[in-house]
Amino acid sequence: MSSDPVDQPVEGQDEPVHQILPLDDGVTAPWGFSAGGVTAGLKGSGRPDMAIVVADDVATASAVFTANRIQAAPVTVSREHLLATGGRARAVVLNSGSANVCCGPDGLQLARDAAAAAAEALGCATEEVLLCSTGVIGEPIPAQPYLDGIAPLVAAADPNGGLDAAEAIMTTDLVSKESAVHVTDDEGGSATIGGMCKGSGMIAPSLATMLAVVTTDAPLDPLVADGMLRRAVEATFNRVSVDGVISTNDTIVLLASGTAVTPPSPTAIEAGLHAVLADLAIQMVRDGEGAEHVIHLTVSGASTEADALAVARKVGDDNLVKTAFAGADPNWGRIIAAVGAAGVDIDPTGIEIAIAGHVVCRGGVKADFDRAAASEAMQAPDVDVRIDLGLGTERATFITCDLTHGYITINAEYTT
Amino acid sequence: MSSDPVDQPVEGQDEPVHQILPLDDGVTAPWGFSAGGVTAGLKGSGRPDMAIVVADDVATASAVFTANRIQAAPVTVSREHLLATGGRARAVVLNSGSANVCCGPDGLQLARDAAAAAAEALGCATEEVLLCSTGVIGEPIPAQPYLDGIAPLVAAADPNGGLDAAEAIMTTDLVSKESAVHVTDDEGGSATIGGMCKGSGMIAPSLATMLAVVTTDAPLDPLVADGMLRRAVEATFNRVSVDGVISTNDTIVLLASGTAVTPPSPTAIEAGLHAVLADLAIQMVRDGEGAEHVIHLTVSGASTEADALAVARKVGDDNLVKTAFAGADPNWGRIIAAVGAAGVDIDPTGIEIAIAGHVVCRGGVKADFDRAAASEAMQAPDVDVRIDLGLGTERATFITCDLTHGYITINAEYTT
């Protein structure tokens, strides 16, 4: 886990009866998993491009997939497999270098063949293999190198191989992203949750995509795992943005091995899962394409949580707000204009806005603040923005990054 | 009108029975109007910052205002005035340098005082004056220079003053924006429609806003004028984007003097209005902050027009699509991913995409195309993108620009 763990209690919990200990580890932190990465030759750079996460025995599996109507072949195949098994899996095979989307029947067949090859190497059913791909849209994965890479990949899986796997799924990512925690409850139960992810645009279809694999040694029923994963994703990955774009390949897989000897309460497990996903999500924003500042938005005083989230999301996706933060400009006018554009009923005279601790707008008009000091405070790598709507008691948070020349360079100058 | 008039027939018209002749003129092209600009000292740059458009006698007036819930004082006052008069006005007073929004009761009072001052100078009712402002949000307009500027502004109004007015409302605009046409029908009727606008972000709240004044000598009933204006705005200004952000001040005013001797059919008037707004809208995109390419999107083969427009708007607002065009990269994967993210039911296997005349995707997969030739064609200042969904017969168009380093520079480096 990174040095600044995000330890958020589960919503509705007054008094957590568990402790969350950050670990410096990743997807192989829990018992019962191994992982690895190999270079199969899918990337021009010659860097590692295939990864695997394997459970020692068939594990409970759940996944959340992209909401994009254009879905990659590995998404289609993974959906089918989870339905066929009722939420069980042995392994997740991931590749960077090509997204295997918009590649027609050949792409779909290649995904099926890859799952079959992995199943053969692992000695499990084909339906017990899940797949993730990331890379260029519409460019086929080189079939033979991909299929030839699978046996060595299975062979490379190791109980200490989490970092190798995390590195093999990077595309425009500058750093690999791992997180892990150990949770204990006051009944003496404990479990470990670990994960890895990649993504530096919320998506950049030609270069990046959000993929995550999360593991735990806690025993989870498939339906329970599904609910926990969806709630944790909604509160973490669904509340961050780099460029507001939805990938064709986004996938988050949870594998639960059930190998923990004295597992903790479901509440404790969910809190640990939430902590790992929140940590991975913020690592992704911090490594956002061209990002120089992470912006932590809190919208409070809303009539409903949905209103608060709509406002936070609109502000967090606004190019003018994001460029103002790139320039350390406490330009609250851009923020209040985005609040007004969120489609939510507001009362301008009730709005208060604080940037990096400086109240810049009060009662919907400019507050008396020190521009130079506010600008100075905005140069920190993490900047808090608090928007109070003055209407109610509901709130939501959202994390985004600034929009800089670096984003343009990465995404425009990657030309033919 | 610019050298490449956009001459679009009114929807539903099979055979236009009118001709549209582009004129090299602007808001004072129609009979019965004068306009002008002065330097009142509202801008630090010392450039002209107040403009007026005046009808010789009280004219039919209609306006479309921003959908933002945060609305500027001039928007509030103009709404009130149009309601009070039932759709009549004598003049529109515009200023750049400050948006007069989020300035509390003082800002509202200043707008009322400005309207009263203009009414006094013109000898009309205060309610017959409409107001528009553009500039920084939350920073008050310097009251005395603004009010002192009004009498000289009224005195400066001239039947040939359209360009002066267009120049006085510029902010980050690099060029002033005027358009005018003469319409004739086959019954011998004719009228002139002229206009001006400013805006180089669809909004950049601290620097820009979309403002337009359109005039005609055709006689129009207020209700008819309102319908015509709303339809024309929906088909033009509402189908362009620079950065997808909604201003607090956006306003489009139509003034109809009724001075044309033999006015043409309503259909001809509406076609002329549509042509002027379409031309102004495209001039605005062409002058978009940092824009190097104008992207003309056409989505066809949709089940409904609303679906076609939703897809076109999603593609047109997508930062990754826009950066790909900045790099002349025929990266159709980004386009199809945006299509899939539009929330519209689609069939990936029916999608065809052409960029600058090159079919890059057919049946939802990569077409056989010459990448280098497509990239070369994308270096033109105007690039056509055609997306056929293969589902039905409905279509929509949308115009956007690329996202470049220039946009970041303008909006990030405008710091405290």
Contacts between the chains, C-beta under 8 A, distances in Angstrom:
chain1	res1	chain2	res2	distance
A	67	B	341	7.6
A	68	B	337	6.3
A	68	B	340	4.2
A	68	B	341	5.1
A	69	B	339	7.8
A	69	B	340	4.1
A	69	B	341	7.5
A	69	B	342	7.8
A	69	B	344	7.4
A	69	B	345	7.2
A	69	B	346	5.2
A	69	B	348	7.4
A	70	B	336	5.6
A	70	B	337	5.9
A	70	B	339	6.8
A	70	B	340	3.1
A	70	B	341	8.0
A	70	B	346	7.6
A	70	B	348	5.4
A	70	B	364	7.9
A	71	B	340	7.6
A	99	B	333	7.6
A	101	B	333	7.6
A	102	B	333	6.6
A	102	B	336	5.9
A	102	B	348	6.9
A	102	B	361	7.1
A	102	B	364	5.6
A	102	B	365	5.4
A	102	B	366	7.0
A	103	B	365	6.1
A	103	B	366	7.8
A	104	B	349	7.8
A	104	B	363	7.2
A	104	B	364	7.1
A	104	B	365	4.3
A	136	B	333	6.3
A	137	B	331	8.0
A	137	B	332	7.9
A	137	B	333	2.6
A	137	B	334	7.2
A	137	B	336	6.7
A	137	B	337	6.1
A	138	B	332	6.4
A	138	B	333	4.6
A	138	B	336	7.3
A	138	B	361	6.8
A	138	B	365	6.6
A	138	B	366	4.5
A	139	B	333	7.8
A	139	B	366	7.0
A	201	B	320	7.1
A	203	B	320	7.7
A	203	B	337	7.3
A	204	B	320	5.8
A	205	B	320	6.4
A	205	B	331	7.8
A	205	B	333	4.9
A	205	B	334	5.0
A	205	B	337	4.4
A	206	B	320	7.7
A	206	B	324	7.7
A	206	B	331	5.2
A	206	B	333	5.6
A	206	B	334	6.2
A	243	B	319	4.7
A	243	B	320	6.5
A	244	B	319	7.1
A	245	B	318	6.1
A	245	B	319	6.6
A	245	B	320	5.4
A	245	B	337	7.2
A	245	B	338	7.3
A	245	B	341	7.0
A	246	B	337	7.4
A	246	B	340	7.8
A	246	B	341	4.3
A	247	B	337	6.9
A	248	B	336	7.9
A	248	B	337	5.1
A	248	B	340	6.3
A	318	B	245	6.1
A	319	B	243	4.7
A	319	B	244	7.1
A	319	B	245	6.6
A	319	B	319	7.2
A	319	B	403	7.9
A	319	B	407	7.6
A	319	B	411	7.5
A	320	B	201	7.1
A	320	B	203	7.7
A	320	B	204	5.8
A	320	B	205	6.4
A	320	B	206	7.7
A	320	B	243	6.5
A	320	B	245	5.4
A	320	B	411	5.8
A	323	B	407	7.4
A	323	B	408	5.9
A	323	B	411	3.7
A	323	B	412	4.3
A	324	B	206	7.7
A	324	B	411	7.0
A	324	B	412	7.0
A	326	B	408	6.7
A	326	B	412	3.9
A	327	B	411	7.5
A	327	B	412	3.7
A	327	B	413	5.5
A	327	B	414	6.7
A	327	B	415	4.3
A	328	B	415	6.2
A	328	B	416	7.6
A	329	B	206	8.0
A	329	B	412	7.5
A	329	B	414	6.8
A	329	B	415	4.5
A	329	B	416	5.7
A	330	B	416	6.7
A	331	B	205	7.8
A	331	B	206	5.2
A	332	B	137	7.9
A	332	B	138	6.5
A	333	B	99	7.7
A	333	B	101	7.6
A	333	B	102	6.7
A	333	B	136	6.4
A	333	B	137	2.6
A	333	B	138	4.7
A	333	B	139	7.9
A	333	B	205	4.9
A	333	B	206	5.6
A	334	B	137	7.3
A	334	B	205	5.0
A	334	B	206	6.2
A	336	B	70	5.6
A	336	B	102	5.9
A	336	B	137	6.8
A	336	B	138	7.4
A	336	B	248	8.0
A	337	B	68	6.3
A	337	B	70	5.9
A	337	B	137	6.2
A	337	B	203	7.3
A	337	B	205	4.4
A	337	B	245	7.2
A	337	B	246	7.4
A	337	B	247	6.9
A	337	B	248	5.1
A	338	B	245	7.3
A	339	B	69	7.8
A	339	B	70	6.8
A	340	B	68	4.2
A	340	B	69	4.1
A	340	B	70	3.1
A	340	B	71	7.6
A	340	B	246	7.7
A	340	B	248	6.3
A	341	B	67	7.6
A	341	B	68	5.1
A	341	B	69	7.5
A	341	B	70	8.0
A	341	B	245	7.0
A	341	B	246	4.2
A	342	B	69	7.9
A	344	B	69	7.5
A	345	B	69	7.3
A	346	B	69	5.2
A	346	B	70	7.6
A	348	B	69	7.4
A	348	B	70	5.3
A	348	B	102	6.9
A	349	B	104	7.9
A	361	B	102	7.2
A	361	B	138	6.9
A	363	B	104	7.3
A	364	B	70	7.9
A	364	B	102	5.6
A	364	B	104	7.2
A	365	B	102	5.5
A	365	B	103	6.2
A	365	B	104	4.4
A	365	B	138	6.7
A	366	B	102	7.0
A	366	B	103	7.9
A	366	B	138	4.5
A	366	B	139	7.1
A	371	B	416	4.8
A	372	B	416	6.6
A	374	B	416	7.8
A	375	B	415	6.8
A	375	B	416	4.6
A	402	B	412	7.8
A	403	B	319	7.9
A	403	B	408	6.7
A	403	B	412	7.6
A	404	B	408	6.3
A	404	B	412	6.9
A	405	B	405	5.5
A	405	B	408	5.1
A	405	B	409	7.7
A	405	B	412	7.9
A	407	B	319	7.6
A	407	B	323	7.4
A	407	B	408	7.8
A	408	B	323	5.9
A	408	B	326	6.7
A	408	B	403	6.7
A	408	B	404	6.3
A	408	B	405	5.1
A	408	B	407	7.8
A	408	B	408	6.0
A	409	B	405	7.6
A	411	B	319	7.5
A	411	B	320	5.9
A	411	B	323	3.7
A	411	B	324	7.0
A	411	B	327	7.5
A	412	B	323	4.3
A	412	B	324	7.0
A	412	B	326	3.9
A	412	B	327	3.7
A	412	B	329	7.5
A	412	B	402	7.8
A	412	B	403	7.6
A	412	B	404	6.9
A	412	B	405	7.9
A	413	B	327	5.5
A	414	B	327	6.7
A	414	B	329	6.7
A	415	B	327	4.3
A	415	B	328	6.2
A	415	B	329	4.5
A	415	B	375	6.8
A	416	B	328	7.6
A	416	B	329	5.7
A	416	B	330	6.6
A	416	B	371	4.8
A	416	B	372	6.6
A	416	B	374	7.8
A	416	B	375	4.6
